[in-house]
Amino acid sequence: MSLLSLRVDPDPVLCRPAQPVARVDEEIRRLAQDMIETMYANDGIGLAAPQVGRDLQLFVASPTRERGRELVVVNPVLEAARGRNSIVEGCLSVPQVWEKVPRATWVRLRGLDGTGTPFALETEGLLAIVLQHETDHLQGRLFLDRLPWWHRRRLPRLTRRRACA
């Protein structure tokens, strides 16, 4: 396993929707393991493939930070969300910026696991927020994009997200 380089906003890979994974094979499993190691090495609780420069619908998550209990999600689809909450979020691709972001409190997500087996997950709390945050990455969105325009304007220029074209 190896550590991967993190991409930081405004890297263009963070602005585009990621491509679906055609097949969960050894290369995808290896990438997921490298992403897990990279996530832990950078004190993260989630990491999406675009954040390491890969244009793929893949993310890893571990809100509990318990090794061996990581979630690997391929081609995720958020099917349902309900409730409203705001939590202070950060992002490995937007270093040293923490902002309160509106999110759903409960979500249902389906996708493939790290072996390519379909699954569905209903969850709430921190895991629900992480799933939303990482799914946003796969759609070319950062948490800053969820902030109202007037809130984004008050951020230092270096942390203002440029328009993705």
C-alpha positions in Angstrom: 0.0 0.0 0.0 1.1 3.5 -0.7 0.1 7.0 0.3 -1.4 9.1 -2.5 -1.0 12.8 -3.1 -4.0 14.9 -2.1 -5.5 17.3 -4.6 -6.4 20.7 -3.3 -9.0 23.2 -4.5 -9.0 24.6 -7.2 -7.6 21.5 -8.9 -9.9 20.8 -11.9 -10.4 17.1 -11.0 -12.4 18.4 -8.0 -14.8 20.3 -10.2 -16.0 17.5 -12.5 -18.4 14.7 -12.0 -16.5 11.4 -11.6 -16.9 8.5 -14.0 -18.7 5.3 -12.9 -16.5 2.4 -12.1 -17.1 -0.3 -14.8 -15.8 -3.2 -12.7 -14.5 -3.7 -9.2 -11.3 -5.5 -9.9 -7.9 -5.8 -8.2 -6.9 -2.3 -9.4 -10.0 -0.7 -7.7 -9.4 -2.7 -4.5 -5.8 -1.6 -4.4 -6.8 2.0 -5.0 -9.4 1.8 -2.2 -6.7 0.4 0.2 -4.3 3.2 -0.7 -7.1 5.7 -0.2 -7.8 4.3 3.3 -4.1 4.6 4.2 -4.0 8.2 2.8 -7.2 9.1 4.7 -5.7 7.9 8.0 -2.3 9.5 7.3 -4.1 12.9 6.8 -6.4 12.5 9.8 -9.5 12.3 7.6 -12.7 10.3 8.1 -13.6 10.1 4.4 -11.8 10.4 1.1 -13.1 10.4 -2.5 -11.2 9.2 -5.5 -11.1 12.7 -7.1 -9.3 14.0 -4.0 -6.4 11.8 -5.0 -6.6 12.7 -8.7 -8.7 9.7 -9.9 -11.8 10.4 -11.9 -13.8 7.5 -10.5 -17.0 7.1 -8.4 -15.3 5.6 -5.4 -14.9 6.7 -1.8 -13.8 5.4 1.5 -15.1 6.4 4.9 -14.4 5.7 8.6 -16.2 8.1 10.9 -15.2 6.0 13.9 -11.5 5.7 12.7 -11.5 2.0 13.6 -9.1 0.2 11.4 -10.7 -2.7 9.6 -14.2 -1.2 9.8 -13.8 1.2 6.8 -16.6 1.6 4.3 -15.6 1.3 0.6 -18.4 2.6 -1.7 -18.3 2.3 -5.5 -20.8 4.0 -7.8 -22.9 5.4 -4.9 -26.4 6.8 -5.3 -28.1 8.8 -2.5 -31.6 7.5 -2.8 -33.3 9.3 0.0 -32.6 12.0 2.6 -34.6 13.6 5.3 -34.3 15.9 8.3 -32.1 19.0 8.5 -29.0 19.7 10.5 -25.9 21.8 10.3 -22.5 20.5 11.3 -19.1 22.1 11.1 -17.2 20.4 8.3 -13.7 20.4 7.0 -12.2 18.8 3.9 -8.8 17.4 3.1 -9.0 19.2 -0.3 -9.7 22.6 1.4 -7.1 22.6 4.2 -7.7 24.6 7.4 -11.2 25.7 6.5 -14.1 24.7 8.8 -17.6 25.9 8.1 -21.1 25.0 9.3 -22.8 23.1 6.4 -26.5 22.2 6.1 -27.0 18.5 5.6 -29.8 15.9 5.9 -29.8 14.0 9.2 -30.7 10.6 7.7 -29.8 9.1 4.3 -30.3 5.9 2.3 -27.4 5.1 0.0 -26.9 2.2 -2.4 -23.8 1.2 -4.3 -21.2 -1.5 -4.5 -18.9 -2.5 -1.7 -15.1 -3.1 -2.2 -15.8 -6.6 -3.6 -18.3 -5.4 -6.1 -21.3 -6.7 -4.2 -24.4 -4.4 -4.3 -25.6 -3.0 -0.9 -27.9 -0.5 0.5 -27.4 1.4 3.8 -29.7 3.6 5.9 -28.0 5.7 8.5 -28.0 8.9 10.4 -25.6 11.0 12.4 -22.0 11.5 11.5 -21.9 8.6 9.0 -24.9 10.1 7.1 -23.0 13.4 6.9 -19.8 11.7 5.7 -21.8 9.9 3.0 -23.3 13.1 1.7 -19.9 14.9 1.8 -18.1 12.2 -0.1 -21.0 11.8 -2.6 -20.7 15.5 -3.3 -17.1 15.0 -4.2 -18.1 12.5 -6.8 -20.4 15.1 -8.4 -17.7 17.7 -8.5 -18.9 19.6 -5.4 -17.0 20.7 -2.3 -18.6 21.6 1.0 -18.0 25.2 0.3 -20.5 25.0 -2.6 -23.2 24.2 -0.1 -22.7 27.5 1.7 -24.9 30.5 0.8 -23.2 33.0 -1.5 -23.0 35.7 1.1 -21.2 33.2 3.4 -18.7 32.2 0.8 -18.0 35.9 0.1 -16.7 36.4 3.6 -14.1 33.6 3.3 -10.5 34.6 2.6 -9.9 34.8 -1.1 -7.7 31.7 -1.1 -10.6 29.6 0.2 -13.3 30.9 -2.1 -14.1 28.3 -4.6 -13.7 29.4 -8.2 -16.5 28.7 -10.6 -16.2 25.3 -12.2 -16.8 25.6 -15.9 
